Amino acid sequence: MKGLVIIPTYNELENVPLIVPEILKQDKELDVLIVDDGSPDGTGAKVKEMMTKNKRLHILEREKKSGLGRAYIAGFRWSLENGYDYVIEMDADFSHDPNELHLLIEAMRNGRDAVFGSRYIGGVRVLNWDMKRLILSAMGNSYARFATGVKLTDLTGGYNLYTRKVLEGLNLDRITSNGYSFQIEMKSKSVFKKFSVEEVPIIFRDRSHGSTKMSGGIVNEALFKCWRIRFDKWFKKY
């Protein structure tokens, strides 16, 4: 089966040359798509340079920074147009370990339609976070579970696999979240549609290069979107 790792980028010039080779060496059936939001630091140009040496690397360029959700939706559509069997969401900054890609892929090969990496199976599996961030993350996941009614351990995590079956089965036009609530919406609606899903334990490491993209606006969006997602379930808008 042909897979595509989708990596949204904005000013990830330091990380892209490091993460791409690590991904490609994991599985010869994996390609990488960089979805770049017009990075002023030259991320897009660097990817194009790398593409001249590797046909498994691709780029989808957008004119401006439009958010995580829009980047992934664009990547999903690109994957469907280009015949991929599944996609994997992944950060550019090594927060998600390329050596754990096999955990998601193996679960998919065992029959799952969607596989979600979880930082909270068997305890907290997060490195380099202070207590404040750990508490906020735990509270955010508890809130998301309560609001959506979806009993996953890690609704906000971003290391996830979706098969073509899921991407074609969901109405991507109705996936409206743009920040980290995008992850909550995709996972929740996959559950609502009764796809076969599984969480697998992964280790999350805070970024070592570049700066975080988290903002107050992203958090506020998630607070309200969780309830919108539940309303969508009631009215079957998925």
C-alpha positions in Angstrom: 0.0 0.0 0.0 1.2 3.4 -0.9 1.4 6.0 1.9 1.9 9.7 2.1 3.3 11.6 5.1 1.8 15.1 5.1 3.8 17.8 6.9 2.4 21.4 7.1 5.2 23.9 7.3 5.6 27.6 8.1 9.2 28.7 8.6 10.6 25.2 9.1 13.9 25.7 7.1 15.9 24.2 9.9 13.8 21.1 10.3 12.8 20.0 6.8 16.3 18.8 5.6 16.5 16.7 8.8 13.1 15.2 9.1 12.5 14.2 5.4 15.4 11.7 5.1 14.4 10.1 8.4 10.9 9.5 7.2 11.8 8.2 3.8 14.2 5.6 5.2 11.4 4.0 7.4 9.4 2.5 4.5 10.1 2.4 0.8 6.3 2.7 0.2 6.1 6.1 1.9 6.3 9.5 0.2 6.4 12.9 1.8 4.3 15.9 0.9 5.3 19.3 2.4 2.4 21.7 2.5 4.1 25.1 2.8 2.2 28.3 3.6 4.5 30.7 1.9 7.3 30.5 4.4 9.4 33.7 4.3 12.5 31.8 5.5 12.9 29.8 2.3 11.4 26.5 3.4 9.6 26.0 0.0 12.8 26.7 -2.0 14.7 24.2 0.2 12.1 21.5 -0.4 12.3 22.1 -4.2 16.1 21.7 -4.1 15.7 18.4 -2.2 13.1 17.2 -4.7 15.7 17.3 -7.5 17.4 14.4 -5.6 14.4 12.4 -4.4 11.3 11.6 -6.4 9.4 10.6 -3.2 9.3 14.1 -1.9 6.6 16.5 -3.1 5.5 20.1 -2.3 2.1 21.8 -2.3 2.6 25.6 -2.0 0.0 28.0 -0.7 0.3 31.8 -0.9 -0.2 32.6 2.7 -0.5 31.1 6.2 -4.0 29.7 6.4 -3.9 27.4 9.4 -3.2 23.8 10.2 -6.6 22.5 9.3 -6.7 24.0 5.8 -3.1 22.7 5.2 -4.1 19.2 6.0 -7.3 19.3 4.0 -5.3 20.5 1.0 -2.9 17.6 1.6 -5.7 15.1 1.9 -7.2 16.2 -1.4 -3.8 16.0 -3.1 -3.3 12.5 -1.8 -6.7 11.4 -3.2 -6.0 12.9 -6.5 -2.6 11.2 -6.7 -3.8 7.7 -5.7 -2.4 7.2 -2.2 -3.9 4.5 0.0 -3.4 6.3 3.3 -2.0 9.4 4.8 -0.1 10.2 8.0 -0.2 13.5 9.7 3.2 14.6 11.2 4.9 17.7 12.5 8.1 18.9 11.0 10.0 19.4 14.2 10.6 15.9 15.4 7.9 16.2 18.0 6.7 13.0 16.3 9.4 10.4 16.1 9.8 9.0 12.5 10.9 5.7 14.1 7.4 5.2 15.4 5.7 5.4 12.0 5.6 1.7 11.9 3.3 1.6 14.9 0.6 3.5 13.0 1.2 1.5 9.8 1.1 -1.9 11.5 -2.3 -1.1 13.1 -3.6 0.0 9.7 -2.4 -3.2 8.1 -4.2 -5.1 10.8 -7.5 -3.7 9.6 -7.9 -0.3 11.2 -9.4 2.5 9.1 -7.7 5.2 11.2 -4.9 5.1 13.8 -4.2 7.8 16.3 -0.9 8.2 18.2 -1.6 8.8 21.9 0.6 10.5 24.4 -1.5 9.2 27.3 -1.7 5.4 27.0 0.1 3.7 29.9 0.8 7.0 31.6 2.1 10.3 30.2 4.5 9.9 27.3 5.7 13.5 26.8 9.3 14.8 27.0 10.5 18.3 27.7 7.2 19.8 28.9 6.9 21.7 32.2 4.2 20.9 34.6 2.0 23.8 33.4 1.9 22.5 29.8 1.2 18.9 31.0 -1.7 20.1 33.1 -3.1 22.2 30.3 -2.9 19.4 27.8 -4.6 16.9 30.2 -7.3 19.4 30.9 -7.8 20.1 27.2 -8.2 16.5 26.4 -10.6 16.0 29.3 -12.7 18.9 28.1 -12.7 17.7 24.5 -13.8 14.2 25.6 -16.6 15.7 27.7 -17.8 18.1 25.0 -17.7 15.7 22.0 -18.6 12.5 23.8 -15.7 10.7 22.2 -13.7 8.6 24.6 -10.3 8.6 23.1 -7.3 9.2 25.4 -5.7 11.8 23.1 -8.1 13.8 21.0 -5.7 16.7 20.4 -2.6 14.8 19.3 -1.3 15.3 15.8 0.4 12.0 14.9 -2.3 10.2 13.0 -3.1 7.9 10.1 -6.2 8.0 7.9 -6.9 5.5 5.1 -8.4 6.5 1.8 -11.6 4.9 3.0 -11.9 7.5 5.8 -10.9 10.5 3.6 -13.5 9.5 1.0 -16.1 8.6 3.6 -15.9 11.9 5.5 -17.3 15.1 4.0 -14.1 17.1 3.9 -16.0 20.3 3.1 -17.6 20.0 6.5 -14.3 19.8 8.4 -14.2 23.5 9.3 -11.8 23.6 12.3 -8.4 25.2 11.5 -6.3 25.1 14.6 -5.6 22.1 16.9 -9.4 21.6 17.1 -8.9 20.2 13.6 -7.5 17.1 15.2 -10.5 16.8 17.5 -12.9 17.2 14.6 -11.2 14.6 12.4 -11.0 12.0 15.1 -14.5 12.6 16.4 -16.1 12.4 13.0 -14.2 9.3 12.2 -15.7 7.7 15.3 -19.2 9.1 14.5 -19.0 7.5 11.1 -18.2 4.2 12.8 -14.9 3.6 11.1 -12.6 1.1 12.8 -10.1 3.2 14.9 -7.3 2.5 17.3 -5.0 4.5 19.5 -1.3 3.4 19.7 1.2 4.7 22.3 3.7 7.2 21.0 6.3 9.5 22.7 5.9 13.2 22.1 9.0 15.4 22.3 8.9 19.2 22.4 10.5 20.8 19.3 14.3 21.3 19.4 14.5 23.8 16.4 12.2 26.7 15.4 9.3 28.2 17.4 5.9 26.9 18.4 2.8 27.8 16.4 0.4 27.7 19.4 -1.6 30.9 20.0 -4.5 32.1 22.2 -6.8 32.1 19.2 -6.1 28.4 18.5 -7.1 27.6 22.1 -10.2 29.7 22.0 -11.3 28.1 18.7 -10.9 24.6 20.3 -13.1 25.6 23.3 -16.1 26.4 21.1 -15.5 23.9 18.2 -15.8 20.9 20.6 -19.5 21.7 21.1 -20.0 22.4 17.4 -18.6 19.0 16.7 -21.1 17.4 19.1 -24.0 19.3 17.4 -22.8 18.0 14.0 -23.2 14.5 15.4 -26.7 15.2 16.5 -27.7 16.6 13.1 -25.5 14.0 11.3 -23.4 16.7 9.6 -20.4 14.5 8.9 
